[in-house]
Every structure is written in C-alpha cells, then in structure tokens.
Amino acid sequence: MMWRYRRIIAIVLVLVFGVGLFYFGTDGFRAFTAETARVNALVEEQPVLPDVVLEDSKYREYDFSEFAGKYVMMTFVYTRCTTVCPQLEMNLQEVYEAIPAAYLGEDIVFLTVSFDPERDTPEILDTYRTYFGSDGDLWRMARVNDPAELDLLLDTLGVIVIPDGEGDFSHNVAFYFIDRDGGLLDVMDFDDITGAQTRVLEALEGM
C-alpha cells in the first residue's frame, strides 16, 4: 500500500510541476507557443524605436523623428525573398488600402524596412515598392545602412534574422504597429488582415 501511496504523490508532483512550467512558459496560459509568449512579452514591454538612420527609395536619410506624432505600420523584408516576404507585403497593401486617405501621411505612415542593405539599394527598393502600390511617401521603403544600427532596430522589435550563408535569410514575419511617441504598440499576425485593419482604424479613430 505504501508504494502505491508514494507513486500517487509522485504523479501529483509531476503534474503540478508540469502545469507550473506550462503556466510560465505560456505567459500565464495566454500563449500556447514560445513565439506567442515572446511576442506578448515584447508588447507588454513597449520598447521605443532606437535612434537609427534610415535611407529610403528616394535617397532621403532621416531617423524615426521623421514620423513624430504619427502612427507607423512597419514590416521587415529582404527583396530577394521569394516566399513569405511578398505575401507579407501584399497583406500590408490590403491594410494600407483600407485606411481612409485623410489619415495617410497626416496620422499614420507605412514603412517597410529591408534587413539586407547591401543588396537592397534605393534603386532596388524603388522598383520593389511598385509591386505593392507603395508611393514612396505615404508608404515608404527603406534600409538601415549601419550594421550596428540595423541590429539594434531588429533586437528592439524582436525581429529574428538568420543568414543561411547563401544569400537568403530565415526570419519571423509580423506587422509592427508603432504609436505616435515611437513606442511599440502591437505586434500583429500578418495573416490576419481584417484584424490588423480593425486594430489600426480603432487607434486612428480614437485619437
């Protein structure tokens, strides 16, 4: 009888320990994957965009103070990507086209940042933007030339980019929604276009 009692206690302890690990590993049961837990933690932290210099498709150089007082809807890509990046930008285009013209440029700008600055020159970005209806002003495409500054921006927003050694990258994808003070407001599923449209419009209409 004693061994059965001990076995029951051991099973209960394992279950309690497992539930505890699941609780903390899923951010208090709010997330069921490590990636979701990581994103939730990032949004709760609300990091502020770092002081980095962008160069866009029109050869203009500026930092994020260029967008002071405006929301920024951001994505990260490299133009030679033939898999998820084009879909990411097509989905962003749908969000962009759902925003009333009165808000664009005045209250919100869209920004696509390349993490492959050596190959994604302003000329390349200028061509790439035309595939998705970007005008280069209300929706800009840019790169960060300084490697240290690029790493800082990616780290701040939790963007994971891993070169494969053959010119391509493994990377996560999302919509990054920045508030008017330059702080991260939300990280949104790029496949949930309707949800992203609703989130952005609610922010704009609630100003």
VOPAGU-2260 file (C-alpha; in pm, 1 decimal, decimal comma):
REM VOPAGU-2260
SITE   aa  ch    i         X         Y         Z
SITE  MET   A    0       0,0       0,0       0,0
SITE  MET   A    1     282,1     238,8      85,5
SITE  TRP   A    2     439,2     212,2    -261,2
SITE  ARG   A    3     105,7     293,8    -422,0
SITE  TYR   A    4      70,3     599,0    -198,5
SITE  ARG   A    5     419,1     716,0    -290,2
SITE  ARG   A    6     350,1     658,6    -659,9
SITE  ILE   A    7      34,2     869,6    -640,8
SITE  ILE   A    8     225,5    1150,5    -467,0
SITE  ALA   A    9     497,9    1133,1    -733,3
SITE  ILE   A   10     240,8    1154,2   -1014,4
SITE  VAL   A   11      69,3    1451,1    -848,8
SITE  LEU   A   12     403,2    1630,7    -805,8
SITE  VAL   A   13     494,0    1572,1   -1170,6
SITE  LEU   A   14     155,2    1706,0   -1280,8
SITE  VAL   A   15     184,4    2014,0   -1059,4
SITE  PHE   A   16     538,2    2079,8   -1182,2
SITE  GLY   A   17     429,0    2034,9   -1543,8
SITE  VAL   A   18     134,3    2273,3   -1504,7
SITE  GLY   A   19     366,3    2527,7   -1344,3
SITE  LEU   A   20     610,2    2506,6   -1631,6
SITE  PHE   A   21     324,5    2537,9   -1880,6
SITE  TYR   A   22     189,8    2843,2   -1695,2
SITE  PHE   A   23     518,8    3029,1   -1704,2
SITE  GLY   A   24     615,4    2904,4   -2048,1
SITE  THR   A   25     288,0    3021,0   -2198,2
SITE  ASP   A   26     283,8    3359,1   -2027,6
SITE  GLY   A   27      17,3    3265,8   -1775,2
SITE  PHE   A   28    -177,3    3039,6   -2014,1
SITE  ARG   A   29    -223,3    3331,4   -2255,9
SITE  ALA   A   30       9,8    3178,2   -2512,1
SITE  PHE   A   31      43,9    2823,3   -2630,5
SITE  THR   A   32     375,9    2860,7   -2810,1
SITE  ALA   A   33     709,6    3009,0   -2713,2
SITE  GLU   A   34     682,1    3254,9   -3004,3
SITE  THR   A   35     345,6    3386,3   -2884,4
SITE  ALA   A   36     478,1    3421,4   -2530,2
SITE  ARG   A   37     779,9    3611,5   -2665,0
SITE  VAL   A   38     556,4    3848,0   -2863,6
SITE  ASN   A   39     328,1    3905,8   -2564,3
SITE  ALA   A   40     629,6    3997,7   -2350,6
SITE  LEU   A   41     756,4    4232,2   -2620,8
SITE  VAL   A   42     423,0    4413,4   -2647,2
SITE  GLU   A   43     398,8    4447,5   -2269,3
SITE  GLU   A   44     748,7    4595,4   -2262,2
SITE  GLN   A   45     654,7    4852,2   -2530,7
SITE  PRO   A   46    1012,3    4931,8   -2639,9
SITE  VAL   A   47    1081,5    5265,9   -2806,1
SITE  LEU   A   48    1228,7    5276,9   -3155,7
SITE  PRO   A   49    1605,2    5335,5   -3136,1
SITE  ASP   A   50    1791,8    5627,3   -3289,2
SITE  VAL   A   51    1891,3    5481,9   -3626,0
SITE  VAL   A   52    1929,9    5636,1   -3970,4
SITE  LEU   A   53    1702,1    5519,3   -4249,3
SITE  GLU   A   54    1771,1    5563,8   -4619,8
SITE  ASP   A   55    1461,8    5526,4   -4834,9
SITE  SER   A   56    1391,7    5458,7   -5201,3
SITE  LYS   A   57    1422,6    5829,7   -5279,1
SITE  TYR   A   58    1771,5    5851,0   -5123,2
SITE  ARG   A   59    1637,8    6053,1   -4830,1
SITE  GLU   A   60    1805,4    5996,0   -4495,1
SITE  TYR   A   61    1633,9    6052,3   -4160,1
SITE  ASP   A   62    1570,4    5889,8   -3825,2
SITE  PHE   A   63    1239,9    5793,1   -3668,9
SITE  SER   A   64    1180,3    6150,0   -3550,9
SITE  GLU   A   65    1067,1    6199,5   -3913,3
SITE  PHE   A   66     742,3    6032,7   -3806,1
SITE  ALA   A   67     695,3    6208,3   -3471,0
SITE  GLY   A   68     329,3    6240,4   -3377,2
SITE  LYS   A   69     222,4    5972,3   -3625,3
SITE  TYR   A   70     149,7    5603,4   -3605,3
SITE  VAL   A   71     384,1    5382,3   -3805,8
SITE  MET   A   72     286,0    5045,9   -3952,0
SITE  MET   A   73     608,0    4853,5   -4014,8
SITE  THR   A   74     725,6    4534,1   -4178,9
SITE  PHE   A   75    1072,4    4383,9   -4229,5
SITE  VAL   A   76    1175,8    4210,5   -4551,9
SITE  TYR   A   77    1454,9    4145,2   -4795,9
SITE  THR   A   78    1363,4    4193,8   -5159,9
SITE  ARG   A   79    1521,4    3871,6   -5289,0
SITE  CYS   A   80    1286,6    3670,2   -5070,2
SITE  THR   A   81    1051,8    3464,4   -5285,6
SITE  THR   A   82     846,4    3302,5   -5010,5
SITE  VAL   A   83     688,3    3486,8   -4720,0
SITE  CYS   A   84     804,7    3845,5   -4787,9
SITE  PRO   A   85     589,4    3903,6   -5098,4
SITE  GLN   A   86     285,6    3769,2   -4912,2
SITE  LEU   A   87     366,7    3988,8   -4613,6
SITE  GLU   A   88     376,6    4297,2   -4835,5
SITE  MET   A   89      61,5    4202,7   -5027,0
SITE  ASN   A   90    -119,3    4168,5   -4695,3
SITE  LEU   A   91      20,7    4502,4   -4581,5
SITE  GLN   A   92    -108,8    4653,5   -4903,9
SITE  GLU   A   93    -460,4    4540,7   -4810,7
SITE  VAL   A   94    -426,5    4708,2   -4471,6
SITE  TYR   A   95    -287,0    5021,1   -4638,1
SITE  GLU   A   96    -575,2    5040,5   -4884,2
SITE  ALA   A   97    -830,2    5010,9   -4603,0
SITE  ILE   A   98    -707,1    5329,7   -4433,3
SITE  PRO   A   99    -904,1    5643,9   -4527,1
SITE  ALA   A  100    -692,4    5884,8   -4731,1
SITE  ALA   A  101    -741,9    6161,5   -4473,7
SITE  TYR   A  102    -529,4    5966,9   -4222,6
SITE  LEU   A  103    -246,3    5867,8   -4455,0
SITE  GLY   A  104      58,2    6085,6   -4416,0
SITE  GLU   A  105    -111,6    6301,3   -4154,8
SITE  ASP   A  106    -174,0    6049,3   -3878,8
SITE  ILE   A  107      -8,1    5732,5   -3999,8
SITE  VAL   A  108     269,6    5624,3   -4235,4
SITE  PHE   A  109     354,5    5278,0   -4359,4
SITE  LEU   A  110     718,1    5169,4   -4359,0
SITE  THR   A  111     888,7    4860,6   -4497,2
SITE  VAL   A  112    1247,5    4812,8   -4379,2
SITE  SER   A  113    1496,7    4586,9   -4555,8
SITE  PHE   A  114    1739,9    4393,8   -4339,1
SITE  ASP   A  115    1959,6    4327,6   -4645,6
SITE  PRO   A  116    2101,0    4678,4   -4702,8
SITE  GLU   A  117    2399,1    4569,3   -4911,5
SITE  ARG   A  118    2176,9    4436,2   -5189,0
SITE  ASP   A  119    1859,5    4636,8   -5127,7
SITE  THR   A  120    1979,3    4968,2   -5264,7
SITE  PRO   A  121    1746,2    5266,2   -5305,8
SITE  GLU   A  122    1708,6    5170,1   -5673,3
SITE  ILE   A  123    1605,9    4816,4   -5582,7
SITE  LEU   A  124    1365,2    4941,8   -5315,3
SITE  ASP   A  125    1217,8    5189,0   -5562,3
SITE  THR   A  126    1137,6    4905,2   -5800,3
SITE  TYR   A  127    1018,0    4673,9   -5524,2
SITE  ARG   A  128     769,1    4927,1   -5388,6
SITE  THR   A  129     585,1    4939,9   -5722,8
SITE  TYR   A  130     487,8    4573,6   -5687,4
SITE  PHE   A  131     269,5    4656,5   -5387,0
SITE  GLY   A  132     127,0    5001,0   -5455,5
SITE  SER   A  133     369,1    5188,8   -5232,3
SITE  ASP   A  134     409,3    5552,6   -5338,3
SITE  GLY   A  135     736,7    5603,3   -5151,3
SITE  ASP   A  136     591,5    5873,3   -4925,5
SITE  LEU   A  137     275,4    5756,7   -4750,3
SITE  TRP   A  138     421,3    5406,9   -4762,2
SITE  ARG   A  139     799,5    5418,7   -4764,4
SITE  MET   A  140    1055,7    5150,5   -4825,4
SITE  ALA   A  141    1394,0    5198,3   -4662,0
SITE  ARG   A  142    1709,0    5034,3   -4535,0
SITE  VAL   A  143    1939,6    5087,8   -4236,1
SITE  ASN   A  144    2293,7    5100,7   -4370,7
SITE  ASP   A  145    2487,9    5084,1   -4045,7
SITE  PRO   A  146    2511,4    4716,6   -3934,2
SITE  ALA   A  147    2516,2    4804,2   -3564,1
SITE  GLU   A  148    2212,0    5028,5   -3600,6
SITE  LEU   A  149    2028,0    4763,1   -3800,9
SITE  ASP   A  150    2098,9    4500,4   -3533,6
SITE  LEU   A  151    1977,0    4742,7   -3266,5
SITE  LEU   A  152    1649,7    4804,2   -3450,6
SITE  LEU   A  153    1589,5    4433,9   -3510,2
SITE  ASP   A  154    1669,7    4346,0   -3148,9
SITE  THR   A  155    1446,5    4622,8   -3014,3
SITE  LEU   A  156    1143,8    4493,4   -3203,6
SITE  GLY   A  157    1224,5    4125,6   -3162,1
SITE  VAL   A  158    1282,1    4066,6   -3532,4
SITE  ILE   A  159    1485,0    3747,7   -3577,5
SITE  VAL   A  160    1700,5    3733,0   -3891,4
SITE  ILE   A  161    1937,8    3442,1   -3954,2
SITE  PRO   A  162    2152,1    3437,5   -4271,6
SITE  ASP   A  163    2175,2    3096,8   -4435,6
SITE  GLY   A  164    2518,9    3168,4   -4582,5
SITE  GLU   A  165    2386,7    3153,0   -4939,3
SITE  GLY   A  166    2225,3    3495,8   -4961,5
SITE  ASP   A  167    1890,5    3412,8   -4806,0
SITE  PHE   A  168    1755,9    3451,6   -4453,6
SITE  SER   A  169    1533,3    3271,8   -4208,6
SITE  HIS   A  170    1322,0    3530,5   -4030,5
SITE  ASN   A  171     998,3    3587,0   -3846,5
SITE  VAL   A  172     723,6    3799,3   -4000,3
SITE  ALA   A  173     459,8    4026,9   -3848,4
SITE  PHE   A  174     303,3    4370,5   -3861,2
SITE  TYR   A  175     470,3    4606,2   -3612,3
SITE  PHE   A  176     240,4    4889,6   -3504,5
SITE  ILE   A  177     421,4    5189,7   -3355,3
SITE  ASP   A  178     245,6    5459,9   -3153,6
SITE  ARG   A  179     274,4    5836,3   -3202,8
SITE  ASP   A  180     556,2    5856,7   -2945,8
SITE  GLY   A  181     770,2    5596,2   -3119,5
SITE  GLY   A  182     686,4    5308,0   -2885,9
SITE  LEU   A  183     578,1    4961,2   -2993,0
SITE  LEU   A  184     201,2    4941,9   -2961,1
SITE  ASP   A  185     132,4    4597,4   -3104,3
SITE  VAL   A  186     274,8    4305,1   -3298,5
SITE  MET   A  187       8,3    4160,9   -3524,9
SITE  ASP   A  188     -33,5    3839,1   -3718,6
SITE  PHE   A  189      33,8    3927,5   -4081,9
SITE  ASP   A  190    -218,1    3666,1   -4195,6
SITE  ASP   A  191    -499,3    3834,7   -4000,2
SITE  ILE   A  192    -558,5    4121,3   -4241,6
SITE  THR   A  193    -903,5    4208,6   -4109,3
SITE  GLY   A  194    -776,3    4209,9   -3751,7
SITE  ALA   A  195    -488,2    4441,1   -3846,6
SITE  GLN   A  196    -720,0    4676,2   -4033,8
SITE  THR   A  197    -953,1    4692,4   -3734,3
SITE  ARG   A  198    -667,6    4749,1   -3488,0
SITE  VAL   A  199    -520,2    5036,0   -3688,4
SITE  LEU   A  200    -854,3    5203,6   -3760,2
SITE  GLU   A  201    -954,4    5184,8   -3392,9
SITE  ALA   A  202    -630,0    5358,3   -3297,1
SITE  LEU   A  203    -674,8    5627,5   -3560,7
SITE  GLU   A  204   -1039,6    5690,2   -3484,1
SITE  GLY   A  205    -970,7    5700,1   -3110,0
SITE  MET   A  206    -711,8    5976,3   -3136,2
